[in-house]
Amino acid sequence: MNQATSRMMRLAVLALAVVLAAAVWTGNRASAQELNWIGRVSAMPASGLVGQWTVNGRTFVSSASTDYRQDKGPLAVGVCVEVEYVGAGEPFTATKIASKSDDNCTAGTSTPSATPSGTPSATPSATPTAPALEREAYGTVSSMPASGFVGLWVVNGVTYNAPAGAEFKQRSGPLMVGACVKLHYNDTTSPFTVRELESRPTDDCTGATPAPTSTSTPGATSTPSNEFEVYGRVDSFPTGLVGEWVVGGVRYTATSGTEFEQEYGAFAAGACVKIHGLSTTSPATIREIETEREYKCSGSAGGGATPVAGEAEIYGALQSFPAGLVGEWNVAGMTFVADASTEFKQRNGPFEIGGTVKVHFSTDAAGVNRAREIETKFAGEDSGSDDNGNGSVDGAEGHAYGIADVVPDGLVGTWTIGGIDYTATQSTRFGTSDGALVAGARVKVEYVLSGGARVAKQIERTDDTGGATAPANFKVFGYVEQMPANGWNGTWTVDGVTYIAGATTKFKENNGLLGLGAYVAVEYFMQNGQKQLHEIETHVPPGAGSQLAVGRIDDKGGARAAAVQATTWTVAGVSYAVIPATNFSDALGALEVGSTAVVDSYVAANGTLVATQIRGITLNNALYMPAVQR
């Protein structure tokens, strides 16, 4: 037996298409009066990016608050760019300058008029009357393709078609139902054809003028000289927030005029924050302080990988990727750029939309996530069946610990455990070694997703809480399907169940970043009929570890069953830490001492091998297999 037998290679169809978009003026949002201009840079500031620009014959003035994007290469004379701007006459004020591919400035395309006259609304009419120009619109997504991004989108009641060559950008949150988005589209077809679709801050869809975003490098200062931005971890802060803060060993002062934003979790010691400060006082005065993503303040973000300065990683669903692999990738609600130096690993199958991949990346000075390595982990099997015959329904299995609220007569039927429904069938196994399965008993349920329902593989009585921090809390281990469009406060969906994250929810990205398709531990409690999130924490998905080994189970740490909070298993003489997030499968063989098992694991920061999954197998002949590092 080898690694190939544990994962069946699945064919994927790579869409091969290139967009040749016209370099034209596009309409503005009526409420913001923000316009767009595409062309080549003929003049720019002699030093830096702040100052006067000339693009395709039009003059713009940029400032420190202008959003500079260099995703398609550095901003320089001769480069094709897109300028978002405001103003009634030249020089216009640039709110954003972004490099574009040369295809957007190819000869022979339409040339915008010197003075745009049209002002299309945010929601275009169903019957366009304007000439065949590229336009833009802002709106909220009400529906999108079921898998990936290619296909039909409905935004503010209007249908758009995103072809295989469209660009998708997720820099203001994931592209998902409920997200605010900006579309660049052509109105000559029905439905309208999208060239580019990007997530935007919620305010952009509520009538407020979009606020320019900063691209300052963490730890660096920006102009004007009296104002700066810095990222760091909170060492200490005052109870009422106003007073002295110590962040990254540096003292700052928060006043009654300071803005406090906690979109990525509550302020706490060790939390990553971004400070907008004024250096005119000593200590510096905080104008705004906001909680930030974990990777903004650290190197490797988990998964047991060797730390790399400024590098993080994420496990999640592959949403879109370029035909030639080099270009923009959308994974787990984030955008990454792969170039010629990126390493692509497809040992666990080809890249395909909906599959789980792991991305190692770092963020450059322009705020672009640069992928060092992109690796397939497994194809999703959300049909509820074990398509590749490895004994596990990859990406569609979970388990939970809670109190049995409703137990059907005869055990077969609908169970309610911790406020969540599970279906027990004739194939479900029931464990009663720790007591009878009755309403009010604490149980563990192992389930598989099938058609959106949670079908129980096994339900057993247990004293285990799954690591919950309070007796009244419940734990679920599953995959993120939906998350808030901006920040983390709001509604999360994990394995078809919705949870509410609020000001006191704790977010932990110890083993990869939070994102769509991430494998997480959810700790929650019931309040007024809603499932309130106490904590959500990432884990390496079952079967996505860096090492794979097979051997005889020598010891299970004295455990009678798999439902134990934490223990150590020994397989083929190697010790593995078994944690509440570990997935077990005995579909192809028993998980008993003396039996044979396949162990997927990763190396934790302390050097411990942590099992993500242990699968029993039955061998007809003796087989010796060394550990495989992936």
C-alpha positions in Angstrom: 0.0 0.0 0.0 1.3 3.5 -0.8 0.1 7.0 -0.7 -1.5 6.8 -4.1 -3.9 4.1 -2.9 -5.2 6.5 -0.2 -6.2 9.2 -2.7 -7.7 8.6 -6.1 -6.6 11.1 -8.7 -9.6 12.9 -10.1 -9.6 14.6 -13.5 -10.2 18.4 -13.6 -11.0 20.5 -16.6 -8.9 23.6 -16.7 -10.6 26.5 -18.4 -8.4 28.1 -21.0 -9.4 31.7 -21.7 -7.9 35.1 -21.8 -9.9 38.3 -21.4 -9.1 41.2 -23.8 -10.8 44.1 -22.0 -11.3 47.5 -23.7 -9.5 50.5 -22.3 -12.5 52.7 -21.8 -14.0 55.1 -19.3 -16.5 53.4 -17.0 -19.4 54.9 -15.1 -19.4 56.0 -11.5 -21.5 55.2 -8.5 -24.0 58.0 -8.3 -23.7 58.4 -4.6 -19.9 58.6 -4.6 -19.2 60.3 -7.9 -16.2 58.0 -8.3 -15.0 57.5 -11.9 -12.6 55.2 -13.6 -9.9 55.7 -16.2 -7.7 53.0 -17.9 -4.6 53.7 -19.9 -0.8 53.8 -19.9 1.2 56.0 -17.5 3.0 58.8 -19.4 4.2 60.8 -16.4 4.3 60.2 -12.6 6.0 61.7 -9.5 9.8 61.7 -9.8 10.2 60.2 -6.3 7.7 57.8 -4.8 4.0 57.6 -5.8 2.5 60.7 -4.2 2.1 63.6 -6.6 0.9 64.3 -10.2 0.2 61.5 -12.7 -0.7 61.6 -16.4 -2.5 58.6 -17.7 -3.7 58.3 -21.3 -3.8 62.1 -21.6 -5.6 62.8 -18.3 -4.0 64.4 -15.2 -4.5 63.1 -11.7 -3.1 64.0 -8.3 -2.5 61.3 -5.7 -1.9 61.5 -2.0 -0.8 59.3 0.9 -4.4 58.1 1.3 -4.5 56.9 -2.3 -4.8 53.1 -2.6 -1.8 51.9 -4.7 -2.1 48.4 -6.1 0.8 46.7 -7.9 -0.7 43.3 -8.4 0.1 43.2 -12.1 3.6 44.7 -11.7 5.2 47.8 -10.4 3.7 51.2 -11.1 6.0 52.9 -13.7 5.9 55.0 -16.8 4.6 52.9 -19.7 2.6 50.6 -17.5 -1.1 50.0 -18.1 -3.1 51.2 -15.0 -6.6 51.8 -13.9 -7.3 55.0 -11.9 -10.3 55.5 -9.7 -10.9 59.2 -9.1 -13.2 62.0 -8.0 -13.5 65.6 -9.0 -15.1 67.9 -11.6 -12.0 68.8 -13.5 -8.3 68.2 -14.0 -6.2 67.5 -12.1 -8.6 64.9 -10.8 -8.0 63.4 -7.3 -7.0 59.7 -7.5 -8.4 57.5 -4.9 -6.8 54.3 -6.3 -4.1 53.6 -8.9 -3.7 49.9 -9.9 -1.4 48.3 -12.4 -3.2 46.2 -15.0 -2.2 43.6 -17.6 -1.2 44.9 -21.0 -4.3 43.3 -22.5 -6.3 46.1 -20.8 -4.4 48.7 -22.8 -4.0 47.0 -26.2 -4.1 49.1 -29.3 -7.4 49.3 -31.2 -9.6 49.4 -28.2 -12.1 52.2 -27.6 -10.7 55.5 -26.2 -12.6 57.1 -23.5 -13.9 60.6 -24.0 -12.0 63.4 -22.3 -15.0 64.4 -20.3 -17.2 61.5 -19.2 -20.8 62.5 -19.4 -22.7 59.4 -18.4 -23.6 58.6 -14.8 -25.0 55.1 -14.7 -26.7 54.0 -11.5 -25.3 51.4 -9.2 -27.9 49.0 -10.6 -27.9 49.0 -14.4 -31.2 48.8 -16.3 -32.2 45.4 -17.7 -32.3 47.0 -21.2 -29.0 49.0 -21.7 -29.3 52.1 -23.9 -25.7 53.2 -23.6 -23.0 52.4 -26.3 -20.9 49.3 -26.0 -18.6 50.5 -23.2 -17.3 48.8 -20.2 -19.2 49.9 -17.1 -19.0 49.3 -13.4 -21.6 48.8 -10.6 -21.6 48.3 -6.9 -24.1 46.0 -5.1 -24.8 43.1 -2.8 -24.5 39.6 -4.0 -27.8 37.7 -3.7 -26.7 34.6 -5.6 -23.6 33.2 -7.2 -22.3 29.9 -8.8 -22.7 26.9 -6.6 -19.0 25.9 -7.1 -16.3 28.3 -7.8 -16.8 31.7 -9.3 -17.4 31.0 -13.0 -21.0 31.3 -14.0 -24.1 33.5 -13.2 -24.1 36.1 -10.4 -27.1 38.1 -9.2 -26.1 41.5 -7.8 -28.7 44.0 -6.7 -31.3 42.1 -8.7 -29.3 42.1 -12.0 -27.8 39.0 -13.5 -24.2 38.9 -14.7 -22.1 36.2 -16.3 -18.6 35.7 -15.1 -16.6 33.7 -17.8 -13.6 31.6 -17.2 -11.2 34.5 -18.0 -12.8 37.0 -15.5 -10.7 38.4 -12.7 -11.9 37.8 -9.1 -10.4 39.7 -6.2 -11.0 39.1 -2.5 -9.1 41.8 -0.7 -12.1 43.2 1.3 -13.4 39.9 2.4 -14.6 36.7 0.6 -16.7 36.8 -2.5 -20.0 35.3 -1.2 -23.7 35.8 -0.9 -24.3 39.0 1.1 -20.9 40.5 0.2 -20.6 44.0 -1.2 -18.9 43.8 -4.6 -17.8 46.0 -7.4 -18.2 44.8 -11.0 -16.5 45.8 -14.2 -18.8 44.6 -17.0 -19.7 44.9 -20.7 -23.4 45.7 -21.3 -23.6 44.5 -24.9 -24.7 41.0 -23.9 -27.5 39.6 -21.7 -26.7 38.7 -19.1 -23.9 41.3 -18.8 -20.4 39.9 -19.1 -18.1 40.5 -16.2 -14.4 41.3 -16.7 -13.6 41.9 -13.0 -15.4 41.3 -9.8 -14.0 42.3 -6.4 -15.2 42.4 -2.8 -15.5 45.9 -1.3 -16.1 47.3 2.2 -19.8 47.2 3.2 -19.9 51.0 3.2 -19.5 51.0 -0.6 -22.9 49.4 -0.9 -24.7 51.6 1.6 -24.4 55.0 -0.2 -21.3 56.2 1.8 -18.3 57.4 -0.1 -15.7 54.6 -0.2 -12.8 55.4 2.1 -9.4 54.9 0.5 -7.5 52.1 2.0 -3.9 52.2 3.1 -1.2 49.9 1.8 1.4 50.8 4.4 3.9 48.1 5.3 3.5 46.9 8.9 5.9 48.8 11.0 6.5 51.5 8.5 5.4 55.1 8.6 3.4 57.0 5.9 2.8 60.5 5.0 1.7 63.0 6.2 4.7 62.9 8.4 2.7 63.3 11.6 0.6 60.2 11.0 1.8 56.6 10.9 0.5 53.0 10.8 1.9 50.1 12.7 1.0 46.5 13.4 1.8 44.7 16.6 0.6 42.5 19.5 -1.1 44.0 22.5 1.0 43.7 25.6 -1.4 45.6 27.9 -4.3 48.0 27.6 -6.7 49.9 29.9 -9.9 48.5 31.1 -12.0 51.2 29.5 -9.8 51.4 26.4 -9.0 55.0 27.0 -5.5 55.5 28.5 -2.1 53.8 28.0 -1.7 51.0 25.6 1.5 48.9 25.2 1.8 47.3 21.7 4.9 45.5 20.6 6.8 47.0 23.6 5.9 50.6 22.6 3.6 52.9 24.7 0.7 54.7 23.0 -2.1 56.9 24.4 -5.8 56.4 23.5 -8.1 59.3 24.1 -11.8 59.9 24.1 -11.5 60.7 20.4 -9.8 57.4 19.5 -11.8 55.0 17.3 -11.8 51.4 18.4 -12.6 48.7 15.9 -12.9 45.0 16.9 -14.0 43.4 13.6 -11.4 40.5 14.0 -12.1 39.6 17.6 -12.0 41.5 20.9 -9.0 43.4 22.2 -6.9 41.1 24.4 -3.4 40.6 25.5 -1.5 39.0 22.6 -4.1 40.0 20.0 -2.8 41.4 16.7 -3.8 45.1 16.1 -3.2 47.9 13.6 -2.7 51.4 15.0 -3.2 54.6 13.1 -1.3 57.0 15.2 -0.1 60.6 15.5 3.5 61.2 16.3 3.0 64.8 17.5 2.7 63.7 21.1 4.9 61.6 23.4 3.8 58.9 23.7 2.1 58.8 20.3 -1.6 59.3 20.2 -3.8 56.6 18.8 -6.2 58.0 16.2 -7.7 54.5 15.5 -6.8 51.0 16.7 -8.4 47.9 15.2 -8.0 44.1 15.7 -6.3 42.4 12.7 -5.7 39.0 11.2 -3.1 36.8 12.9 -0.7 36.7 10.0 -0.3 40.5 10.0 1.7 40.2 13.2 3.5 36.9 12.9 5.5 34.6 10.7 4.1 31.0 10.1 0.5 30.9 11.0 0.4 27.2 12.0 0.0 23.7 10.7 3.3 22.7 12.2 5.4 24.1 9.3 8.9 25.4 9.9 8.4 29.1 10.6 9.4 31.4 7.8 9.8 35.1 8.5 6.6 36.9 7.4 5.0 33.7 6.0 1.6 32.3 6.8 -0.5 29.4 5.5 -4.1 28.6 4.9 -6.1 25.4 4.2 -9.3 26.1 2.3 -11.6 25.6 -0.7 -10.1 26.4 -4.1 -12.5 28.9 -5.7 -10.8 29.9 -8.9 -7.3 29.7 -10.4 -5.6 30.7 -13.7 -5.4 28.2 -16.6 -1.6 28.3 -16.6 -1.4 28.3 -12.8 0.6 31.6 -12.8 -1.6 34.5 -11.9 -4.3 35.2 -9.3 -5.7 32.4 -7.2 -8.8 32.6 -5.0 -8.6 30.3 -2.0 -10.8 30.3 1.1 -12.0 33.8 0.6 -8.6 35.4 0.0 -6.7 36.3 -3.2 -3.1 35.1 -3.8 -0.7 35.8 -6.6 1.4 32.9 -8.0 4.4 33.6 -10.2 7.2 31.7 -11.9 8.9 31.0 -8.5 5.7 29.5 -6.9 5.9 25.7 -6.3 2.8 23.8 -7.3 2.3 20.4 -5.7 -0.4 18.0 -7.1 0.6 14.8 -5.5 -2.8 14.4 -3.9 -4.7 15.0 -7.1 -5.0 17.8 -9.7 -6.1 21.3 -8.8 -9.9 21.5 -9.1 -12.6 23.9 -8.0 -14.0 23.0 -4.6 -11.0 20.9 -3.6 -9.0 21.6 -0.5 -5.6 23.2 -1.0 -2.9 24.5 1.3 -1.2 27.8 0.5 2.1 29.1 1.9 2.3 32.8 1.3 3.7 36.1 2.4 2.4 39.7 2.0 4.5 42.2 0.2 4.9 46.0 0.8 2.0 46.6 -1.6 -0.3 44.3 0.4 -0.3 41.5 -2.2 -0.4 38.0 -0.9 2.5 36.2 -2.8 2.1 32.4 -2.9 5.4 30.5 -2.3 3.7 27.1 -2.5 0.2 25.8 -3.4 -0.5 22.2 -2.7 -3.6 20.0 -3.2 -4.8 18.1 -0.2 -8.0 16.3 -1.2 -11.0 16.7 -3.5 -14.3 17.4 -1.7 -16.7 14.5 -1.4 -19.8 16.4 -0.4 -22.1 13.8 -2.0 -21.8 11.8 1.2 -20.0 8.9 -0.4 -16.4 7.7 -0.2 -15.6 8.3 -3.8 -11.9 7.3 -3.7 -12.4 4.3 -1.4 -10.0 5.4 1.3 -12.5 4.8 4.2 -13.2 8.5 4.7 -15.6 11.0 3.0 -12.9 13.7 2.6 -13.9 17.2 3.5 -17.4 16.2 4.5 -17.0 14.5 7.9 -17.3 16.0 11.3 -17.9 15.2 14.9 -19.6 16.9 17.9 -19.8 16.6 21.6 -23.0 17.7 23.4 -26.1 16.8 25.4 -28.7 14.7 23.6 -31.9 16.9 23.7 -34.0 14.5 21.6 -33.5 10.8 21.3 -35.9 8.9 18.9 -37.6 5.8 19.9 -35.5 2.8 18.9 -32.6 5.3 18.3 -33.1 5.4 14.6 -34.5 8.7 13.4 -33.8 12.4 14.1 -31.6 13.2 17.1 -31.1 16.7 18.5 -27.7 17.1 20.1 -26.6 20.5 21.4 -29.4 22.1 19.5 -28.3 20.5 16.2 -30.2 17.8 14.3 -28.6 14.6 13.2 -30.1 11.6 11.3 -29.5 8.1 12.6 -30.1 5.3 10.1 -30.1 1.6 10.3 -26.3 1.8 9.5 -25.6 4.1 12.5 -23.6 2.4 15.3 -24.5 3.1 18.9 -22.1 2.9 21.8 -23.4 2.4 25.3 -20.3 1.3 27.2 -20.4 4.5 29.2 -24.2 4.4 29.8 -27.5 4.3 28.1 -28.4 6.6 25.2 -31.2 8.7 26.6 -32.3 12.3 26.5 -30.1 14.4 28.8 -27.0 12.1 28.3 -23.7 13.6 27.1 -22.8 12.0 23.8 -20.3 12.1 20.9 -21.6 11.9 17.4 -19.5 11.2 14.3 -21.3 12.3 11.1 -21.0 12.7 7.4 -22.6 15.5 5.3 -25.0 14.2 2.6 -27.3 16.5 0.7 -26.9 19.2 3.4 -28.0 16.8 6.2 -25.8 15.4 9.0 -26.0 11.6 8.9 -24.7 10.0 12.0 -22.1 7.2 11.5 -21.8 6.6 15.2 -23.3 7.9 18.4 -21.8 7.0 21.8 -22.3 7.9 25.4 -19.3 9.7 26.8 -18.1 11.9 29.6 -15.9 13.9 27.2 -16.7 17.5 26.4 -14.4 17.7 23.4 -12.3 20.3 25.2 -15.1 22.8 25.9 -14.1 25.5 28.4 -17.5 25.4 30.2 -19.8 22.5 31.1 -22.7 24.2 29.4 -20.9 24.7 26.1 -20.8 22.3 23.2 -18.1 21.5 20.6 -18.4 20.8 16.9 -15.5 20.0 14.5 -16.3 20.7 10.9 -15.8 22.9 7.8 -16.6 26.6 7.3 -19.1 27.1 4.5 -20.0 30.7 5.1 -18.5 33.6 7.1 -19.2 37.3 7.5 -18.3 39.3 4.4 -16.4 41.9 6.4 -14.6 41.2 9.6 -15.6 38.2 11.8 -18.6 39.4 13.8 -21.8 38.1 12.4 -23.1 34.8 11.0 -20.9 31.8 10.4 -22.0 28.5 8.8 -20.2 25.3 9.7 -21.4 22.0 8.2 -24.8 23.5 7.4 -25.4 25.0 10.9 -25.4 28.8 11.6 -23.6 30.3 14.6 -23.5 34.0 15.7 -20.1 35.6 16.5 -20.2 38.7 18.7 -18.0 41.0 20.6 -16.9 38.4 23.1 -16.2 35.6 20.6 -12.6 34.4 20.5 -10.9 33.6 17.2 -7.8 31.5 17.0 -5.7 30.9 13.9 -3.2 28.5 15.4 -3.3 26.0 12.6 -3.8 28.0 9.4 -6.0 31.1 8.8 -9.7 31.2 9.1 -11.4 31.1 5.7 -14.0 29.3 3.5 -13.3 25.5 3.7 -11.2 25.8 6.8 -11.5 22.9 9.3 -12.4 24.4 12.7 -13.4 23.6 16.2 -16.5 25.5 17.2 -17.4 26.0 20.8 -20.8 27.5 21.3 -23.7 27.9 23.7 -27.5 28.3 23.3 -29.0 31.7 24.0 -32.5 32.7 23.1 -32.7 29.9 20.6 -29.5 31.0 18.8 -26.1 29.3 18.8 -23.7 31.9 20.1 -20.0 31.3 19.3 -17.7 31.3 22.3 -14.7 30.4 20.3 -13.7 29.3 16.8 -10.3 27.8 16.2 -8.6 26.4 13.1 -7.1 22.9 12.9 -5.2 21.0 10.2 -8.0 19.2 8.2 -8.2 15.4 8.6 -6.0 13.9 5.9 -4.2 17.2 5.2 -1.1 16.7 7.4 2.4 16.6 6.2 3.2 13.0 7.0 1.4 9.7 6.3 2.3 6.3 7.9 0.8 2.9 8.2 1.4 0.3 10.9 0.1 -1.8 13.8 -1.7 -0.1 16.6 0.5 -0.8 19.7 -1.3 1.3 22.3 -4.2 3.7 22.6 -3.2 5.5 25.7 -5.5 3.4 27.9 -8.6 4.7 26.1 -11.6 2.4 25.7 -12.8 4.3 22.7 -11.9 7.2 20.4 -14.0 9.6 22.5 -11.3 11.0 24.7 -10.2 14.6 25.2 -6.5 14.0 24.6 -4.2 11.0 24.7 -1.3 9.4 22.9 -1.6 6.5 20.5 1.4 4.4 19.4 1.4 3.1 15.9 4.3 1.1 14.5 6.4 2.3 17.5 5.7 6.0 16.8 3.8 8.1 19.2 1.0 10.4 18.0 -0.9 13.0 20.0 -4.6 12.5 19.6 -6.6 15.6 20.2 -10.4 16.4 20.1 -10.0 17.5 16.5 -8.6 14.1 15.4 -10.9 12.3 13.0 -11.3 8.5 13.3 -12.6 6.0 10.7 -13.1 2.3 11.1 -15.0 1.8 7.8 -12.2 -0.4 6.3 -10.8 -1.9 9.5 -11.1 -1.9 13.3 -9.3 0.6 15.5 -8.1 -1.8 18.1 -4.7 -2.7 19.6 -3.2 -5.2 17.2 -5.1 -3.9 14.2 -3.5 -1.9 11.3 -4.1 1.8 10.8 -3.1 4.6 8.5 -2.1 7.8 10.4 -2.1 11.3 8.8 -0.2 13.7 11.0 1.8 17.0 11.2 4.6 18.2 13.3 3.6 20.7 16.0 5.8 23.6 17.1 7.0 21.6 20.0 8.1 18.7 17.8 5.1 16.4 18.7 3.4 14.4 15.9 -0.3 15.3 16.0 -2.7 13.0 14.3 -5.3 14.7 12.1 -6.8 11.3 11.1 -6.5 7.7 12.1 -8.1 5.2 9.7 -8.4 1.4 10.3 -7.5 -0.8 7.3 -7.5 -4.6 6.7 -4.5 -6.1 5.0 -4.6 -9.5 3.3 -0.8 -9.8 3.3 2.0 -8.5 5.5 3.1 -5.0 4.5 5.8 -2.8 5.9 5.6 0.9 4.9 7.8 3.7 6.2 6.4 7.1 7.1 5.9 9.3 4.1 6.6 13.1 4.4 4.4 15.1 2.1 
